[in-house]
Amino acid sequence: MEWLKDYWWLIIIVLIGIFINTIKALNKLSYKDYLEKKKGIKPIPYSDDEDDDWPSQPKQN
């Protein structure tokens, strides 16, 4: 751990670089484009009656 005392500034520089690159990558993402693409996708049909693993609830009197 002696090297950590000597080269702590290198670790800080690497972490700052990772942080800056993460921010740049997140800024390139466009949630508006994602939402526009999502509108064209049809949902998977799902029927509650088929393959129901949960037991049916007994009726309360």
C-alpha positions in Angstrom: 0.0 0.0 0.0 3.0 2.2 -0.1 2.4 2.9 -3.8 -1.0 4.3 -2.9 0.7 7.1 -0.8 3.0 8.0 -3.8 0.5 7.7 -6.6 -2.8 8.8 -5.1 -3.1 11.7 -7.6 -3.1 9.2 -10.5 -6.1 7.4 -9.0 -7.9 10.8 -8.7 -7.1 11.6 -12.4 -8.4 8.2 -13.6 -11.6 8.6 -11.5 -12.2 12.1 -12.9 -11.7 10.8 -16.4 -14.2 8.0 -15.9 -16.7 10.6 -14.4 -16.3 13.0 -17.4 -16.6 10.2 -20.0 -19.8 8.9 -18.2 -21.3 12.4 -18.4 -20.4 12.8 -22.1 -22.0 9.4 -22.8 -25.1 10.2 -20.9 -25.5 13.5 -22.7 -25.4 11.7 -26.1 -28.4 9.6 -25.1 -31.7 11.0 -26.3 -34.7 10.0 -24.3 -37.0 11.7 -26.8 -35.8 9.4 -29.6 -36.3 6.4 -27.3 -39.9 7.4 -26.6 -40.6 7.9 -30.3 -39.3 4.5 -31.1 -41.2 3.0 -28.2 -44.5 4.3 -29.6 -44.1 2.1 -32.7 -43.6 -1.1 -30.7 -46.7 -3.1 -30.0 -47.0 -4.6 -26.6 -46.9 -8.4 -26.1 -50.5 -9.7 -25.6 -51.0 -11.1 -22.2 -54.0 -13.0 -20.9 -54.6 -13.2 -17.2 -56.5 -16.4 -17.5 -53.8 -18.5 -19.1 -51.0 -20.1 -17.1 -51.9 -18.4 -13.9 -49.5 -19.7 -11.2 -51.3 -17.9 -8.3 -54.2 -19.7 -6.7 -57.5 -17.9 -7.1 -58.7 -15.9 -4.1 -61.6 -17.4 -2.1 -64.7 -15.2 -2.0 -65.2 -13.2 1.1 -68.6 -13.4 2.7 
